[in-house]
Amino acid sequence: MGRPSRALLSREIIARAALELLDQEGPAALTMRTLAQRLGVRGASLYHHVASKDDLLDAASQLINEEIDLSPLEDPRWREGIAAYARGYRQVYLRHPNMIALVARRRVEAEKALLGYDALLAALIRAGCTPAEASEVAAAIDYLVLGSALETFTAGFTRSPDGYRPAYPALADSLDGAAGHPGGLRGLDDRGFELGLALVLDGLAARSPSRPG
């Protein structure tokens, strides 16, 4: 029998399998043994391509960052470009929410992630930020995007608005009001993200009225 025409394993194949496992079963399910079983190989085979679980997470993070579209950051209209980038960034992590807790406090080493931060900071500097200010705004966007992708405000309230009366009248009134907006209660998470993004961009514009674009 001839040798296979391509390698059965590669760093990318292993990372994609890890990401799929995380998406389907969560962080607790990700072990090198489980991943090897999923790929139909012996555990030792994985270590020819990834040095450790940390290295595996770096590879999975690289795949996620490849999904983030950086092209909006080239828009000369800084506000529209940054808003479009932030929405796309959030959508990627809404598809992979189980990765957030694993990457939130990790060092940033994936090449695509570093390029993404560099592109965002360059866009903010072109928009008139000082480098120090750009780093603060980039951090605020990170908090907003990753926090909103990780947490759902809406799903925490399982009763109807009237179910919170009379003990929590402000909560009941607010949920009742939210239900009457486009998208209803189910759209509250998206509307909350959009409000937070608008406040960040409004604040940035207000700090420098002469900001270009």
HELIX and SHEET records of a PDB file:
HELIX    1   1 ARG A   11  GLU A   25  1                                  15    
HELIX    2   2 PRO A   27  ALA A   29  5                                   3    
HELIX    3   3 MET A   32  LEU A   39  1                                   8    
HELIX    4   4 GLY A   43  LEU A   46  1                                   4    
HELIX    5   5 LYS A   53  GLU A   67  1                                  15    
HELIX    6   6 SER A   71  GLU A   74  5                                   4    
HELIX    7   7 TRP A   78  ARG A   95  1                                  18    
HELIX    8   8 PRO A   97  MET A   99  5                                   3    
HELIX    9   9 ILE A  100  VAL A  103  1                                   4    
HELIX   10  10 GLU A  111  ARG A  126  1                                  16    
HELIX   11  11 PRO A  131  LEU A  150  1                                  20    
HELIX   12  12 THR A  154  GLY A  156  5                                   3    
HELIX   13  13 PRO A  161  TYR A  164  5                                   4    
HELIX   14  14 PRO A  169  ALA A  179  1                                  11    
HELIX   15  15 LEU A  185  GLY A  187  5                                   3    
HELIX   16  16 LEU A  188  ARG A  207  1                                  20    
END                                                                             
